[in-house]
């Protein structure tokens, strides 16, 4: 879709071609303006069996549409029978279409070989939200860029045609059915549509877990799966990475991060600092017009950006350790995290840079006497 932009920071590539399922999934999430992070990964086996979910959905469908069909038959309303049959066929074919697309995504995930090379990306939505993504390199194109193409194609196409035909029959016959059939049908459609838009029954529409870190700061997080083997860990950049200005162009980390998520920073400058861009990555950002171009003799933005980058490079936050703490909190449904095995969320990054937030690099900055960092022009 042309209104979405996917930037692969690690590879210096950007595209407007994105998979339809991915853009729709993003729009259904309650992402923030610039703080949201999604860490995608392939799991070896499905996290849980969905047989109970399928059984529950089948029972609800049989009861709701079966009652409509029975009522139409007993009242000798042939238009009502055709309307009920149209709804039943529409439900079955759409369930098949969704299942075929999920299976194709599962196939693409399973076909990927190496899964350790994780790329750093950002995704910009039509409402200007910027989401940070970490995706295995082998999954970017087949899963997130290209639309799934279920095979064999003929049964899938027949399913789509039958779905449209059933919808047409339903639209034509519902207006000719009896009043009771019309009221029940409209009520059924309204209730199901409202539940879907509210995310009822969706595993990505859950209350986020509040994750607190021992060194101060917190974040909110949840997990969900796409298909059976693609897992998304959704969280926000922790509040201990927020900045505060102590004097002109001199910044430090907030000593008292805001507890209210709505009051935390949503500036793109802060996001770019958290991303800890290398010189090559900053050059790509400039070419993509994501960084401001130099005009006049006002270096305030550049000085503030350099100061924030220096703070991040001093602290060196490890995105994998942050994700690990988030998963622990979600697993145990806890609001307080305890370090394990001496691991430190703010520990140093290895020179390999694999699956980490950044590669080490030197920066021009000067420390102030009060612990802040002042950017140099």
C-alpha positions in Angstrom: 0.0 0.0 0.0 1.6 3.3 -1.1 0.7 5.2 2.2 2.9 2.9 4.3 6.7 3.1 4.3 9.1 0.4 5.4 12.7 1.4 6.0 15.3 -1.3 6.5 17.9 0.6 8.5 20.4 -2.2 8.6 20.5 -2.7 4.8 19.8 0.9 3.7 16.7 -0.1 1.7 13.2 1.3 1.8 9.9 0.2 0.1 6.2 1.1 0.0 5.3 -2.4 -0.9 4.0 -4.1 2.2 1.9 -7.2 2.7 -1.8 -6.4 3.2 -2.1 -8.6 6.3 0.8 -6.7 8.0 -0.6 -3.2 7.3 -4.0 -4.2 8.6 -2.5 -5.8 11.7 -0.5 -2.6 12.4 -3.6 -0.4 12.1 -5.5 -2.7 14.6 -2.8 -2.2 17.3 -2.8 0.7 19.7 0.7 1.9 18.9 2.1 5.2 20.1 3.5 8.0 17.9 7.1 6.9 18.2 7.7 4.6 21.2 6.3 1.3 20.0 8.7 -1.6 19.3 7.8 -5.0 17.7 10.2 -7.8 17.9 9.3 -10.5 15.4 10.7 -14.0 15.6 10.0 -17.5 14.3 9.1 -20.1 17.0 9.9 -23.8 16.6 6.4 -25.0 17.5 3.0 -23.4 18.0 2.8 -21.7 21.4 -0.5 -23.4 22.1 -3.2 -25.6 20.5 -6.1 -23.7 18.9 -8.4 -26.7 18.8 -10.5 -25.3 21.7 -10.7 -21.9 19.9 -11.8 -23.6 16.7 -14.4 -25.7 18.6 -15.8 -22.6 20.4 -16.0 -20.6 17.2 -17.7 -23.5 15.4 -20.3 -23.9 18.2 -21.1 -20.2 18.2 -21.5 -20.2 14.4 -23.7 -23.3 14.3 -25.9 -22.0 17.1 -26.3 -18.4 15.7 -26.8 -19.3 12.0 -28.6 -22.6 12.7 -31.3 -20.8 14.7 -31.8 -18.4 11.8 -32.1 -21.3 9.3 -34.5 -23.2 11.6 -36.7 -20.2 12.1 -36.8 -19.6 8.3 -37.7 -23.2 7.6 -40.4 -23.4 10.2 -42.0 -20.1 8.9 -41.9 -21.4 5.3 -39.9 -18.3 4.3 -37.9 -19.3 1.3 -36.2 -15.9 1.0 -35.2 -16.3 4.7 -33.8 -19.8 3.9 -31.7 -18.4 1.1 -30.6 -15.6 3.3 -29.5 -18.0 6.0 -27.7 -20.3 3.5 -25.9 -17.3 2.1 -24.6 -16.4 5.6 -23.6 -19.9 6.3 -21.6 -20.3 3.0 -20.1 -16.9 3.6 -18.8 -17.9 7.0 -17.4 -21.2 5.8 -15.6 -19.7 2.7 -14.1 -16.8 4.7 -12.9 -19.2 7.3 -11.2 -21.2 4.6 -9.7 -18.1 3.0 -8.2 -16.9 6.3 -6.9 -20.4 7.1 -5.3 -20.7 3.6 -3.5 -17.3 4.1 -2.3 -18.3 7.6 -1.0 -21.6 6.3 0.9 -19.8 3.5 2.5 -17.5 6.2 3.4 -20.5 8.2 5.0 -22.1 5.1 7.1 -19.0 4.5 8.3 -18.9 8.1 9.2 -22.6 8.1 11.1 -22.3 4.8 13.4 -19.7 6.3 16.8 -21.2 7.2 18.9 -19.0 9.5 17.0 -17.0 12.0 19.8 -15.3 14.0 20.4 -12.3 11.6 17.9 -9.8 12.8 17.5 -6.5 10.9 16.6 -3.2 12.4 13.7 -1.4 10.6 11.1 1.4 11.1 7.6 1.4 9.7 5.7 4.7 9.1 1.9 4.5 8.9 -0.5 6.9 7.2 -1.2 8.6 10.5 2.5 9.4 11.0 3.2 6.8 13.6 6.7 5.4 13.6 7.1 1.8 14.8 10.5 0.2 15.4 10.7 -3.4 14.1 13.3 -6.1 14.6 12.7 -8.9 12.0 14.8 -11.9 10.9 16.4 -11.0 7.5 15.0 -14.1 5.8 11.4 -13.2 6.7 11.3 -9.6 5.6 10.5 -10.1 1.9 8.5 -13.4 1.9 6.3 -12.5 4.9 6.2 -8.7 5.4 6.7 -7.4 1.9 5.0 -9.9 -0.4 1.4 -10.9 -0.1 0.8 -14.6 0.6 -0.3 -16.6 -2.4 -2.1 -19.8 -1.1 -1.7 -22.9 -3.2 -3.2 -24.7 -4.9 -4.7 -21.6 -6.5 -7.9 -23.1 -8.0 -9.6 -24.1 -4.7 -8.6 -20.7 -3.2 -10.1 -18.8 -6.2 -13.3 -20.9 -6.0 -13.6 -20.1 -2.3 -13.3 -16.4 -3.1 -15.9 -16.6 -5.8 -18.3 -18.6 -3.6 -17.8 -16.0 -0.8 -18.8 -13.2 -3.1 -21.8 -15.2 -4.5 -23.0 -16.0 -1.1 -22.7 -12.3 0.0 -24.8 -11.3 -3.1 -27.5 -13.8 -2.3 -27.6 -12.6 1.3 -27.9 -8.9 0.2 -30.7 -9.6 -2.2 -32.8 -12.0 -0.1 -32.6 -10.3 3.3 -34.8 -7.5 2.1 -37.4 -9.9 0.9 -37.5 -12.1 4.0 -40.0 -11.7 6.8 -39.6 -9.0 9.4 -38.5 -11.4 12.1 -35.8 -12.8 9.8 -34.6 -9.3 8.9 -34.4 -8.2 12.5 -32.4 -11.3 13.6 -30.1 -11.1 10.6 -29.3 -7.4 11.1 -28.8 -7.9 14.8 -26.5 -10.8 14.2 -24.4 -8.8 11.7 -24.3 -5.8 14.0 -23.2 -7.7 17.1 -20.5 -9.7 15.3 -19.2 -6.6 13.5 -18.9 -4.6 16.8 -17.2 -7.6 18.5 -14.7 -7.8 15.7 -13.9 -4.1 15.7 -13.4 -4.2 19.4 -11.0 -7.2 19.1 -13.1 -9.7 21.0 -11.4 -13.0 21.0 -8.2 -11.7 19.4 -4.9 -12.6 21.2 -3.4 -9.3 20.3 -6.2 -7.3 22.0 -5.2 -7.9 25.5 -4.4 -5.6 28.4 -0.6 -4.8 28.2 1.5 -6.0 31.1 3.3 -3.3 33.0 7.0 -4.1 33.1 9.2 -2.4 35.7 13.0 -2.5 35.7 15.3 -2.6 38.7 17.3 0.4 37.6 14.2 2.5 37.3 11.7 3.0 34.5 9.0 0.8 33.0 7.3 -0.2 29.8 4.1 -1.9 28.6 4.1 -5.1 26.6 2.2 -8.0 25.2 2.7 -10.9 22.7 0.7 -12.4 19.9 1.2 -14.9 17.1 0.4 -14.7 13.4 -0.4 -18.1 12.2 1.4 -20.8 14.1 5.1 -20.0 14.0 5.4 -16.2 13.8 5.5 -14.5 17.1 5.4 -10.7 17.9 6.6 -9.2 21.1 5.2 -5.7 21.4 6.5 -3.2 23.9 7.6 0.4 24.2 11.0 2.0 24.6 11.5 1.9 28.3 11.0 5.2 30.2 14.5 5.0 31.7 15.7 6.1 28.2 13.8 9.4 28.2 15.8 12.6 28.1 15.5 15.9 30.0 17.3 19.2 29.2 19.3 20.6 32.1 20.7 23.6 30.1 20.9 24.8 26.5 21.9 21.8 24.3 22.9 19.8 27.5 20.8 16.7 28.2 20.7 13.9 30.6 18.5 10.9 31.2 15.4 11.7 33.2 16.0 11.0 36.9 12.2 10.6 37.5 10.7 9.1 34.3 7.0 9.9 33.8 4.8 7.1 35.2 1.9 8.1 32.9 2.6 6.6 29.5 0.8 9.5 27.8 3.4 12.0 29.2 6.4 10.2 27.9 8.4 11.4 25.0 7.0 10.8 21.5 9.6 13.0 19.6 11.2 11.4 16.5 14.5 12.9 17.6 14.4 10.7 20.7 13.5 7.7 18.7 16.4 8.2 16.3 18.7 8.6 19.3 17.3 5.3 20.8 18.0 3.5 17.5 21.7 4.4 17.9 22.3 5.0 14.2 25.8 4.4 12.7 27.3 7.0 10.3 26.0 4.9 7.3 22.6 4.6 8.8 22.4 8.4 9.5 23.4 9.0 5.9 20.5 6.7 4.7 18.1 8.7 7.0 19.2 11.9 5.4 18.7 10.5 1.9 15.2 9.3 2.9 14.5 12.8 4.2 13.9 11.5 7.7 16.5 13.9 9.2 16.3 17.7 8.8 18.6 19.3 6.2 21.0 22.0 7.3 19.6 25.5 6.8 21.2 28.8 8.1 23.3 29.0 11.2 20.9 27.4 13.8 22.5 24.1 14.9 20.1 23.6 17.9 18.5 20.4 16.5 21.8 18.8 15.6 23.4 19.7 18.9 20.5 18.2 20.9 20.5 15.1 18.7 24.2 14.6 19.1 24.0 15.0 22.9 21.2 12.4 23.1 23.1 10.0 20.9 26.1 10.3 23.1 24.0 9.5 26.2 22.6 6.4 24.5 26.1 5.2 23.5 27.4 5.7 27.0 24.6 3.6 28.4 24.5 1.0 25.5 21.0 -0.5 26.1 20.7 -4.0 24.9 17.4 -4.6 23.0 17.7 -8.4 23.5 17.9 -8.0 27.3 15.0 -5.6 27.3 12.9 -8.1 25.3 14.0 -10.9 27.6 12.7 -8.9 30.6 9.5 -8.2 28.8 8.9 -11.9 28.0 9.6 -12.8 31.6 7.1 -10.3 32.9 4.4 -11.5 30.4 5.1 -15.1 31.2 4.7 -14.7 34.9 2.2 -11.9 34.7 4.4 -9.9 37.1 4.8 -6.1 37.5 8.3 -6.3 38.8 11.4 -7.8 37.1 14.4 -9.3 38.9 17.8 -9.7 37.1 18.8 -13.3 36.4 22.3 -14.7 36.1 23.8 -11.2 36.6 22.5 -9.9 33.3 22.2 -6.2 33.0 19.6 -4.4 30.8 22.1 -1.6 30.3 25.1 -3.9 29.7 27.7 -3.3 27.1 27.2 -4.6 23.5 29.5 -7.1 21.9 31.6 -6.0 18.9 29.7 -8.5 16.7 26.6 -6.4 17.0 24.4 -9.5 16.3 20.8 -9.1 17.4 21.8 -6.0 19.3 20.7 -2.4 19.2 23.9 -1.0 17.7 27.5 -1.4 16.7 29.9 0.6 18.8 31.3 3.7 17.3 33.1 6.8 18.4 31.1 10.1 18.9 32.1 13.7 19.4 30.7 14.8 22.8 31.7 16.5 26.0 30.6 15.6 29.5 29.3 18.3 31.7 30.0 18.6 35.4 26.5 17.6 36.4 26.5 14.3 34.4 24.8 15.5 31.3 26.1 15.5 27.7 26.4 18.5 25.5 26.3 18.0 21.7 29.1 19.5 19.6 28.3 21.1 16.3 
